[in-house]
Amino acid sequence: MLQQTSGPKKPVSPSSRSRAVPTGPLLAPSVIVLLGWMIIPLSLTLWFSFQYYNLLDPFTTGFAGTSNYSYLLSDSGLWLSIMKTLTLLAAVLGLSIIFGVAFALIFDVAFYGRGLARLLVIAPFFVMPTVSALIWKNLLMHPVNGLFAFLAKSIGLAPVDWFSAIPLTSIIIIVAWQWIPFATLILMTAMQSLDREQMEAARLDGAKGPAMFFFIILPHLLRPISIVIMIETIFLLSIFAEIQVTTSGGPGSATTTLTYSVSRCA
């Protein structure tokens, strides 16, 4: 006897096998910790901004109202410090992106000693800002005993007194040296996810280096570049240690950024 065969079975949907687990309760602890990590410092900062503080007389305390804000806004050097801050921000971001993309392209090619070269390029990011500023001030940019002064003298040029002649440029160089490794690390990681088949197809179609960079590589790096800009902007707006160690905001107000100006008001 022939056995009767049933028709094709209907696929069982995943929802009928198990009820979907809501993600809200699972994400709640992380969201609460993240909000606390952001809101609590912000709330304390706002609270402290309405209080009296005197570093020379710590017993002078109390509610100040808006007098701290009035004092800051009435400072004649406020807008100049904002311009210095924006100049430093734009310069360091530009250098970070340019050199970060260049290093990412270089380290995307296999060559002897690439691992060591990567380590040397990324290493400055792990140096403390104060230590970095001291190295540049005393070992590299010192007008008498610095490395740059020695190199200038060796070719018959006069040494440059960096922190007197071009103070803001000196700060930009120091800060960029610290943050170029961060941009390199992010962009180098992004390069590893680039579609190699697309690159090979472009080569077979006769695309040259500049065309491949502007039409394939650069569009692929736009999102990582935006991440670099966002993260670096948050930290660069609060640069303080490098200025304090090297120029103390001077000469005059040449390197007085907004953060350093606020610290002076305290």
C-alpha positions, 0 to 999 in steps of 0.5 A: 500500500502506498502511504499518503504523503502530506503537503509541504510543511509551513515554515515555523516563524521564530516568534511562534517558537519563542516569545521575543525578549524585550531589550529595554530591561537589558539595556536599562542598567547601561543607560542608567550608568551612562546617564549618571556618568554624564548628568552628575558631573554636569550638574555639579559643574553648574552648581559650582559655577554659582558658588564663591571660590577663592583659592587663596582663601578657601573659607570664602564660600557661599552662593554667588548667583550670576556674579561669576558669569557676569565677571567672565562676560565682562572680561575684555579678553573673553572673545580673544580667548575664544578665537585662540581656542577655535584657532587651536581646535581647527589647526589640531583637527586639520593636522590630525585628519591629514596625518591620520589619513596619511599614516592609515594609507601607509600602514595599510601597505605591508612592509618590513617593520610595519608593526614597529612603525605602528607602535612608534606612531601610536605611542605618543597618545599614551604619554600624559599631557604634562609629560609631553609638554615638558618633553617638548619644552625642555628637550625639543623646543628649548632655544639653547639646549633643545634638539631643534636649536642644535639642528638649526645651529648645525646648518648655520641658522639661528635657533627659534625661541618657540614659546616667545616667537610663535607660542600658539603654533608651538602649542598646536604642534604639541597638542597635534603630536598627542592627538594624531596617533588617535586619528591614525588608530581610528582610521587605520582600523577603518581601512581594514574594513575596506572592500578589497574586491572593489579596490581590485575592480577599480584597478582592473578598470584602469583607476589610478591612485588619486581616483581610487583615493577620492572616490573609494577610500575617502568616502569610506573614511568619512564616517570614521573622520566624523568620529575623530572630529567629534571626540577630539573636539570634546577634549581639545576644548578643555586643553589646559596642562600643555598651556600651563606647563609651557607658556602659562597663557603668554606671552601676554594673552597669546596662548590664553584659551577659553579654558585657561581664561576660566581657570584664571577667573577662579 
